[in-house]
């Protein structure tokens, strides 16, 4: 057993061991268990604005971050956004382009609700032991006791067995927000690609009873001597419809088409939009940031269209870019005067006048 600091009193030591035992024996609440691969996290994506809006007590994700710059191993306990930036799930280039290179990888939890008083956690890690070895483990400084299990024994370091189960129990500062769950130092043994496969992630609440569900688990990737795939991001382009003479519940539809710059594409085009139901396009941006334009083609008969708000709209990665196409009803006033040859202009004698038009609608 490896410990980050003195275990203190005997009672504290046994409490820590109890936490570790609970981690080992608890029913796993895991995403992607077994020997299957998880998705690689999207580069540049950290989390929704509020990953647990209903206070359900879940954790949004456990993910691999290969860029540890600024990530604190000692969380401040001041809330969310403690990590330095978005997730970078793949590492390539200078840090890993030569046999013998060493590099650090963070395994991050996003995010922890301090009300849960998280007492520990663990996950299973597999990697290609012919290409990588583990040289060191760094755990959050608030974690007093931890083990790194390879099969049934603590492995010696360096370790190129290809599997480990890092786990820790904490006493001290309560984890809060986005935290570094574990930091591992790897060394390149051979050039090539190795997936850092994370499985069976669990967290244990303060009372040590039950587990805290982890909604998503994302793998990482090491491209030693290679190149990481280009990041592909998506965003939503929501096109609303406004007829000047119709209520917001009107279901009259128009066909809306979308084109984009920089190689970006909509999931489908055209789509129908109405006052009651806008057209939502998922935009895939393999080349990075893009702008999109929505048009409805020929305006509906009797209307003049205004698509200015939907031209060259910047798409927000993992967000929504809304716009509205306006159709204004074409109208004109037809004034009919009456002239009696024998009456003055002030005369109020009336006649009934009927109006007929070749097209359009007479509204009053």
C-alpha positions as CSV (number, residue, x, y, z in Angstrom):
1,X,0.0,0.0,0.0
2,X,1.3,3.4,-0.9
3,X,0.4,6.5,1.1
4,X,0.7,10.1,0.3
5,X,1.3,11.2,3.9
6,X,1.3,9.9,7.4
7,X,-1.8,8.0,8.3
8,X,-2.0,9.6,11.8
9,X,-3.9,7.9,14.6
10,X,-4.9,4.3,14.5
11,X,-8.6,5.1,14.3
12,X,-8.1,7.4,11.3
13,X,-6.0,4.6,9.6
14,X,-8.8,2.1,10.1
15,X,-11.4,4.6,8.8
16,X,-9.3,5.0,5.7
17,X,-9.0,1.3,5.1
18,X,-12.7,1.0,5.5
19,X,-13.2,3.5,2.8
20,X,-10.9,1.6,0.5
21,X,-12.7,-1.7,1.3
22,X,-16.0,0.0,0.4
23,X,-14.5,1.1,-2.9
24,X,-13.5,-2.4,-3.7
25,X,-16.7,-4.1,-2.6
26,X,-19.4,-1.6,-3.5
27,X,-21.7,-2.4,-6.4
28,X,-20.0,-0.6,-9.3
29,X,-21.9,2.3,-10.8
30,X,-20.0,2.5,-14.0
31,X,-20.2,3.6,-17.6
32,X,-18.8,1.3,-20.3
33,X,-17.8,-1.6,-18.0
34,X,-16.2,-4.7,-19.2
35,X,-13.5,-4.8,-21.9
36,X,-15.2,-2.4,-24.4
37,X,-13.8,0.9,-25.6
38,X,-15.3,4.2,-24.5
39,X,-15.6,7.3,-26.7
40,X,-12.6,9.7,-26.8
41,X,-13.7,13.0,-25.2
42,X,-14.1,15.9,-27.6
43,X,-11.1,18.2,-27.6
44,X,-12.0,21.5,-26.1
45,X,-15.1,20.2,-24.2
46,X,-15.2,20.4,-20.5
47,X,-18.9,20.2,-19.4
48,X,-22.3,21.7,-19.6
49,X,-22.9,24.9,-17.7
50,X,-24.5,23.0,-14.9
51,X,-23.8,19.2,-15.2
52,X,-26.3,18.4,-12.4
53,X,-29.1,20.9,-12.8
54,X,-31.6,18.9,-10.8
55,X,-29.3,18.2,-7.9
56,X,-29.6,14.5,-8.5
57,X,-26.2,13.8,-7.0
58,X,-24.5,12.4,-10.2
59,X,-21.1,13.2,-11.6
60,X,-21.0,14.3,-15.2
61,X,-17.8,12.7,-16.3
62,X,-14.5,11.0,-15.6
63,X,-12.1,11.9,-18.5
64,X,-8.5,11.8,-19.5
65,X,-6.8,15.2,-19.9
66,X,-3.3,15.0,-21.5
67,X,-2.6,18.7,-21.0
68,X,-2.1,19.2,-17.3
69,X,-0.8,22.7,-17.5
70,X,-2.4,24.7,-14.6
71,X,-4.5,21.8,-13.4
72,X,-4.2,21.9,-9.6
73,X,-3.5,18.6,-7.8
74,X,-4.5,20.3,-4.6
75,X,-8.1,21.6,-5.2
76,X,-8.9,24.8,-3.5
77,X,-12.3,23.8,-2.4
78,X,-13.7,27.0,-3.8
79,X,-16.2,25.5,-6.3
80,X,-16.2,24.7,-10.0
81,X,-13.8,25.7,-12.8
82,X,-10.7,24.6,-10.8
83,X,-9.2,23.1,-13.9
84,X,-7.0,25.2,-16.1
85,X,-8.9,24.6,-19.4
86,X,-10.9,22.2,-21.5
87,X,-10.1,18.5,-21.9
88,X,-7.3,17.5,-24.3
89,X,-7.8,13.7,-24.6
90,X,-5.0,13.0,-27.1
91,X,-1.2,13.8,-26.8
92,X,1.3,13.8,-29.7
93,X,4.4,15.7,-30.8
94,X,7.4,16.7,-28.7
95,X,6.3,15.3,-25.3
96,X,5.9,11.8,-26.8
97,X,7.9,11.6,-30.0
98,X,11.0,9.7,-28.7
99,X,11.4,6.4,-26.9
100,X,12.2,7.3,-23.3
101,X,10.1,10.5,-23.2
102,X,8.0,10.9,-20.0
103,X,4.8,12.8,-19.7
104,X,1.9,13.3,-17.2
105,X,-1.8,12.6,-17.7
106,X,-4.6,13.8,-15.5
107,X,-7.7,11.8,-14.8
108,X,-10.3,14.4,-14.0
109,X,-13.7,14.3,-12.3
110,X,-16.2,16.9,-13.5
111,X,-17.7,17.8,-11.2
112,X,-18.1,16.9,-7.5
113,X,-20.9,18.3,-5.4
114,X,-19.4,19.3,-2.0
115,X,-22.6,18.4,-0.3
116,X,-21.8,14.7,-1.0
117,X,-18.6,15.0,1.0
118,X,-16.9,12.5,-1.4
119,X,-14.8,10.0,0.6
120,X,-13.0,8.2,-2.2
121,X,-13.1,6.6,-5.6
122,X,-11.5,4.2,-8.0
123,X,-11.3,3.2,-11.7
124,X,-9.8,0.5,-13.8
125,X,-7.1,1.6,-16.3
126,X,-5.8,-0.4,-19.2
127,X,-3.1,0.7,-21.6
128,X,-0.6,-0.9,-24.1
129,X,2.2,-2.1,-21.9
130,X,4.4,-2.7,-25.0
131,X,4.4,1.0,-25.7
132,X,4.0,2.7,-22.3
133,X,5.0,2.1,-18.7
134,X,3.8,3.8,-15.5
135,X,6.6,5.5,-13.7
136,X,4.8,7.3,-10.9
137,X,1.4,8.1,-9.4
138,X,0.4,11.5,-8.0
139,X,-2.9,11.8,-6.1
140,X,-4.8,14.9,-4.9
141,X,-3.1,16.2,-1.7
142,X,-6.4,15.9,0.2
143,X,-6.3,12.1,-0.4
144,X,-4.6,10.6,2.6
145,X,-4.5,6.9,1.6
146,X,-4.5,5.1,-1.7
147,X,-3.6,1.9,-3.4
148,X,-2.7,1.0,-7.0
149,X,-3.7,-2.6,-7.6
150,X,-2.5,-4.7,-10.5
151,X,-4.4,-8.0,-10.1
152,X,-4.2,-8.6,-6.3
153,X,-0.9,-6.9,-5.4
154,X,0.5,-3.5,-5.4
155,X,2.7,-3.4,-8.5
156,X,6.4,-2.2,-8.4
157,X,7.2,0.8,-10.4
158,X,7.9,1.2,-13.2
159,X,4.9,-0.9,-14.3
160,X,4.3,-2.0,-17.9
161,X,1.7,-4.6,-17.1
162,X,-0.9,-2.8,-19.1
163,X,-3.5,-2.6,-16.2
164,X,-3.9,-0.8,-12.9
165,X,-6.8,0.1,-10.5
166,X,-6.0,3.5,-8.8
167,X,-8.2,4.2,-5.8
168,X,-8.1,6.6,-2.9
169,X,-9.9,7.7,0.2
170,X,-9.7,11.2,1.5
171,X,-9.8,13.1,4.7
172,X,-9.2,16.8,4.8
173,X,-10.5,19.3,2.3
174,X,-13.8,18.3,0.7
175,X,-13.6,17.9,-3.1
176,X,-15.6,20.5,-4.8
177,X,-16.2,21.2,-8.5
178,X,-13.8,20.0,-11.2
179,X,-10.9,18.1,-9.7
180,X,-7.9,16.0,-10.6
181,X,-8.8,12.5,-9.5
182,X,-5.4,11.0,-10.3
183,X,-2.2,12.1,-12.1
184,X,0.0,9.4,-13.7
185,X,3.5,9.7,-15.1
186,X,4.0,7.5,-18.2
187,X,7.2,6.7,-20.2
188,X,7.3,5.9,-23.9
189,X,8.7,2.4,-24.4
190,X,8.0,2.2,-28.2
191,X,6.4,4.5,-30.8
192,X,2.8,3.9,-31.7
193,X,-0.7,4.5,-30.4
194,X,-2.0,3.5,-27.0
195,X,-5.5,4.0,-25.8
196,X,-5.8,4.9,-22.1
197,X,-9.0,2.9,-21.5
198,X,-10.9,3.9,-18.3
199,X,-13.6,1.5,-17.0
200,X,-15.6,0.9,-13.8
201,X,-15.4,4.4,-12.4
202,X,-17.0,4.8,-9.0
203,X,-17.1,7.5,-6.3
204,X,-18.2,7.0,-2.7
205,X,-20.1,9.6,-0.6
206,X,-19.0,10.7,2.8
207,X,-21.1,8.2,4.8
208,X,-19.4,5.4,2.9
209,X,-22.7,3.9,1.9
210,X,-23.6,3.4,-1.7
211,X,-21.9,5.0,-4.7
212,X,-22.2,8.3,-6.7
213,X,-23.2,7.6,-10.3
214,X,-20.8,8.8,-13.0
215,X,-22.7,9.7,-16.1
216,X,-19.9,9.5,-18.7
217,X,-16.5,7.9,-18.9
218,X,-14.1,9.0,-21.7
219,X,-10.9,7.4,-22.8
220,X,-7.6,9.1,-23.8
221,X,-5.1,8.4,-26.5
222,X,-1.3,8.6,-26.7
223,X,0.1,9.0,-30.3
224,X,3.8,8.5,-29.7
225,X,5.7,9.5,-32.8
226,X,2.3,10.1,-34.5
227,X,-0.4,12.8,-34.9
228,X,-3.6,13.2,-33.0
229,X,-6.8,13.3,-35.2
230,X,-8.2,16.7,-35.8
231,X,-10.8,17.7,-33.3
232,X,-14.3,17.6,-34.6
233,X,-16.8,19.8,-32.8
234,X,-20.5,20.3,-33.3
235,X,-22.9,23.1,-32.6
236,X,-26.6,23.8,-33.1
237,X,-28.0,26.3,-35.5
238,X,-31.7,27.0,-34.6
239,X,-33.7,28.9,-37.3
240,X,-37.0,30.3,-36.2
241,X,-39.8,31.6,-38.4
242,X,-41.8,34.8,-37.9
243,X,-44.8,35.6,-40.1
244,X,-45.9,39.2,-39.4
245,X,-49.6,38.3,-39.5
246,X,-49.6,35.0,-37.7
247,X,-49.5,34.0,-34.0
248,X,-46.6,32.1,-32.5
249,X,-48.7,28.9,-32.4
250,X,-49.2,28.9,-36.2
251,X,-47.9,25.7,-38.0
252,X,-47.5,27.0,-41.5
253,X,-44.1,25.7,-42.6
254,X,-41.4,26.9,-45.0
255,X,-38.4,24.9,-46.2
256,X,-35.1,26.2,-44.8
257,X,-31.7,25.3,-46.2
258,X,-28.3,25.8,-44.5
259,X,-24.8,26.3,-46.0
260,X,-21.6,26.7,-44.0
261,X,-18.0,27.8,-44.3
262,X,-14.8,26.0,-43.5
263,X,-16.1,22.5,-44.4
264,X,-18.9,22.5,-41.8
265,X,-22.0,20.6,-42.7
266,X,-25.6,20.4,-41.3
267,X,-27.0,17.0,-40.3
268,X,-29.7,17.5,-42.9
269,X,-30.8,20.3,-45.2
270,X,-33.5,21.5,-45.9
271,X,-35.7,21.2,-42.9
272,X,-39.1,22.7,-42.2
273,X,-39.6,25.6,-39.9
274,X,-42.8,27.3,-38.6
275,X,-43.9,29.8,-36.0
276,X,-44.6,26.9,-33.6
277,X,-41.5,24.8,-34.4
278,X,-38.1,26.2,-35.4
279,X,-35.7,24.1,-37.5
280,X,-32.7,22.9,-35.5
281,X,-29.6,22.0,-37.5
282,X,-26.7,20.1,-35.9
283,X,-23.5,21.5,-37.5
284,X,-20.4,19.4,-37.7
285,X,-17.2,21.5,-37.9
286,X,-14.2,19.3,-38.8
287,X,-12.1,22.3,-39.7
288,X,-12.8,24.3,-36.6
289,X,-15.0,27.4,-36.2
290,X,-17.5,28.1,-39.0
291,X,-20.2,30.4,-40.0
292,X,-23.5,29.3,-41.5
293,X,-26.3,30.9,-43.5
294,X,-30.0,29.9,-43.5
295,X,-32.3,30.7,-46.4
296,X,-35.9,29.8,-47.3
297,X,-35.5,30.3,-51.1
298,X,-38.5,32.1,-52.7
299,X,-40.6,33.9,-50.1
300,X,-44.2,32.6,-49.7
301,X,-46.7,34.2,-52.0
302,X,-47.8,37.6,-50.6
303,X,-44.8,38.0,-48.3
304,X,-41.5,39.7,-48.4
305,X,-38.7,37.9,-46.6
306,X,-35.9,39.2,-44.5
307,X,-33.1,36.7,-43.9
308,X,-30.5,39.2,-42.7
309,X,-30.4,37.8,-39.2
310,X,-29.6,34.3,-40.5
311,X,-26.7,35.3,-42.8
312,X,-23.1,34.4,-41.8
313,X,-24.0,33.3,-38.3
314,X,-21.1,32.2,-36.1
315,X,-21.7,28.7,-34.8
316,X,-20.9,28.1,-31.2
317,X,-19.1,24.8,-30.4
318,X,-21.3,22.7,-28.2
319,X,-23.8,25.6,-28.0
320,X,-26.7,27.1,-29.8
321,X,-26.7,29.9,-32.4
322,X,-30.2,31.1,-33.0
323,X,-31.6,33.3,-35.7
324,X,-35.0,34.3,-37.2
325,X,-36.3,34.6,-40.8
326,X,-39.1,37.2,-41.0
327,X,-41.9,37.1,-43.6
328,X,-43.7,40.4,-43.7
329,X,-47.2,40.4,-45.3
330,X,-47.3,42.5,-48.4
331,X,-50.1,45.1,-48.1
332,X,-51.4,48.3,-49.6
333,X,-54.2,50.7,-49.0
334,X,-56.8,51.2,-51.7
335,X,-58.8,54.4,-51.0
336,X,-62.2,55.0,-52.8
337,X,-63.6,58.5,-52.8
338,X,-67.3,59.4,-53.6
339,X,-68.3,62.5,-55.6
340,X,-71.9,63.6,-56.0
341,X,-72.0,66.3,-58.6
342,X,-74.8,68.1,-56.8
343,X,-73.5,67.9,-53.2
344,X,-70.8,69.7,-51.3
345,X,-67.7,68.0,-50.1
346,X,-69.1,68.0,-46.5
347,X,-72.1,65.9,-47.5
348,X,-72.3,62.6,-45.5
349,X,-74.6,60.6,-47.8
350,X,-73.1,57.1,-48.1
351,X,-73.0,54.4,-50.7
352,X,-71.8,50.7,-50.4
353,X,-68.6,50.0,-52.2
354,X,-67.4,46.5,-53.1
355,X,-63.7,45.7,-53.8
356,X,-62.5,42.8,-55.9
357,X,-58.8,42.0,-56.5
358,X,-57.1,39.6,-59.0
359,X,-55.0,38.0,-56.2
360,X,-54.3,38.5,-52.5
361,X,-56.6,38.9,-49.6
362,X,-58.8,41.8,-48.7
363,X,-58.4,42.3,-44.9
364,X,-60.7,45.2,-44.2
